[in-house]
Amino acid sequence: MRNGGSDQLSRAMGRSFPEFLFRLGEHCIGLLVHAIWLPATCPKLSPDAVVHICPSVGWLLCIAGTVGVAAVTAGPGVTNTVTAVKNAQMAESPVLLIGGAAATLQKGRGALQDIEQLCLFKPLCKFCASVRTVRDIVPTLRRAIAAAQFGTPGPVFVEFPIDVLYPYYLVEKELSFKETPRGLLGGVINWYLGNHLRNLYAGAWETRDFSPLPVQVPQATAEQVQQCVELVSRAKKPVMLLGSQVTLPPTPVEKLREALEALGIPCFLGGMARGMLGRDSPLHIRQNRREVLKEADLVILAGTVCDFRLSYGCVLSRRSIVIAINRDRAQMLRNSDVFWKPRVAIQGDAGSFLLSLSQGLKSYSPPQDWATSLKDGDQRKEKANREKSKEPTEQHLNPLKLLHHVDNLLPENSLLVLDGGDFVGSAAYIVRPWGPLRWLDPGAFGTLGVGGGFALGAKLCRPDSEVWILYGDGSLGYSIMEFDTFVRHKTPVIALVGNDACWSQISREQVPLLGSNVACGLAYVDYHLVAEGLGGKGFLLSRQDEACMDNIVQAAQEACREGHPTLINALIGRTSFREGSISV
């Protein structure tokens, strides 16, 4: 039997993709049937969760030179992924979104779920295409996969009309040829349909090159590296800010860690770079960033962007020498010449640059008193945070105390997914990942609801890891139903819900400014019972359980090791920690 485009699509994926394909909907069923070419697991999820998985898969698997893949049905299946695709764009995650579409002859004729889809994704994706013939499938996919990884990684979108994916004999049958057409018009229609069918499958079974196209990564020049070597060698108070880009290929994270330790420059770590230096490195500074940046005489922004997270560059001192390295020129120069100005701006790979910088500074030793003073300030701040965790709350548990206990119980193979506002913001100050690529948060887009998808992708890619989701009770509502997916696909994870019955991140700003808590209040819902109703294990953690907090957390860990998706519903009170913190 001559197969249609699904056959070629599956073969192309078998040469380029990881073992997981995330899908939703009927337009992609042909692809699934022919996925025998893939050793694929094909979880069926909500459209938003389908693509939210892929940034986590993309980041964790891009180290192996591949991308995250999602396939969704046409129309609402595609439109429901827009937020997730934007999140992937801002997270610089290599994702291929495959979208179904109405049959080529039915486009624009009012077919089910027929809308113009490419215009939705052109502002969001590095590459968009609609495949109109079977012969175009493989070359289009090869270009899309390369584009997702080229330069700054990001999402790509390829649309497949349903007839392009179906076998020849089925499409021929659906076109309803008449053996003896009546009149001139009938003959013309028969001719037109036959010509369309022949063009649809022309060249479809010719030999194809399924191998991935080469991916180019921008690199700093030797002259740029030497200029930075000279600047760093003269610095008395240098500091580095590392973003997720430093974890991208071609630089292995282990080599990068060695280079950072050889440089000896104090570092702030963000995004997927969290954990790069382990949990207790003397070079890793976690607190007092604003004060440190005002005092530093040299700042290296390695994959870090001067957006709202760095107060648009206002936290940088005008007296500091700033070296910016980023694969994306627009991101590298964000808000420059307004609030800050780089002395050296390099469009290139941050990880490779840091390796070259380390090699050029082999005889360099930064002033130890600077690093020591920063670490001392770091420890004083963390001690103050621990003291605050001992303060009683009006009701329920102190969230800081809870997070300190969880941090102490995390095993070395743990991987953390963060999905929330206030509770997650507090966790960022307290909970420490054991290594790089072990921290997944909503990113610069601040997308609530990523937790279920991120955790599923993380667990599938790292099956030996203990995957945790730290949820706010507001964000949990977006993806708690994925506990059904966790159970069906035997992907045990642990969800910790900071349940304070409030949209606290909003309330922090709204109440002081407007004097009202309207629309911020939630209820102390029995989320642990919801998890149990979906087939998982649920635990309630309240003030009455404070003395045995560790025992309950360890029981949840044991249930997870036994193969049960687990949820800890922690009832928490409110503290003054992070008071006044507003992100706009």
Buried (B, 14 or more C-beta within 10 A) or exposed (E): EEBBBBBBBBBBBBBBBBEBBBBBBEBBBBBBBBBEBBEBBBBBBBBBBBBBBBBBBBBBBBBEEBBBBBBBBBBBBBBBBBBBBBBBBBBBBBBBBBBBBBBBBBBEEEBEBBBEBBEBBEEBBBBBBBBBBBBBBBBBBBBBBBBBBBBBBBBBBBBBBBBBBBBBEEBBEEBEEEEEBEEEEEEEBBEEBEEBBEBBBEEBBEEBEBEBBEBEBBBBEEEBBBBBBEBBBEBEBBBBBBBBBBBBBBBEBEBBBEBBBBBBBBBBBBBBBBBBBBEEBBBBBBBBBEEBBEBBBBBBBBBBBBBEBBBBBEBBBEEBBBBBBBBBBEBBBBBBEEBBBBBBBBBBBBBBBBBBBBEBBEEBEBEEEBBEBBBEBBEEBBEEBEEBBEEEBEEBBBBBBBBBBBBEBBEEEBBBBBBBBBBBBBBBBBBBBBBBBBBBBBBBBBBBBBBBBBBBBBBBBBEEBBBBBBBBBBBBBBBBBBBBBBBEBEBBBBBBBBBBBBBBBBBBBBEEEEEEEEEBEBEBBBBBEBBBEBEBBBBBBBBEBBEEBEEBBEBBBEBBEEEBBBBBBBBBBBBEBBEEEEEE
